[in-house]
Amino acid sequence: MSDFGSVFPPRNEWDIAAYPTEDVVEGYRDHKINDPEPGGNHAPGYRWGWLNARKDTTHVYDGFEEMRYAYIRMSRKPH
């Protein structure tokens, strides 16, 4: 049985790639600066989106930068 897309926090860029885009976007849009971090009652992709919005808002290092960059590199289309 695979845990593809169901792991949080992500272990690598492949976990990030497996999160449904809709969940990530919803979490990103739902972020509010004073809200507590969403818990396990939310989908992993939602939680990832929320963390990305917090990172974009606060600019505080959260330890996921290398994974983010790896995901961005792997998701770019070749020229």
Residue pairs with C-beta under 8 A, 6 or more apart in sequence:
4 14
4 15
4 18
5 15
5 18
5 19
5 20
5 44
5 45
6 44
7 15
7 44
8 40
8 44
8 47
8 48
9 47
9 48
9 64
10 16
10 19
10 44
10 48
10 64
10 67
12 67
12 70
13 67
13 70
13 71
13 74
15 44
16 48
16 67
16 68
16 71
17 71
17 74
17 75
19 43
19 44
19 45
19 48
19 49
20 43
20 45
21 45
22 45
23 43
23 44
23 45
23 46
23 48
23 49
24 45
24 46
24 48
24 49
24 52
25 49
26 46
26 49
27 38
27 42
27 43
27 45
27 46
27 47
27 48
27 49
27 50
27 51
27 52
27 53
28 49
28 50
28 52
28 53
29 49
29 53
30 46
30 49
30 50
30 53
31 49
31 50
31 53
31 54
31 57
33 57
33 58
37 47
37 50
37 51
37 54
38 46
38 47
38 50
42 50
51 62
51 64
52 68
54 60
54 62
55 62
55 64
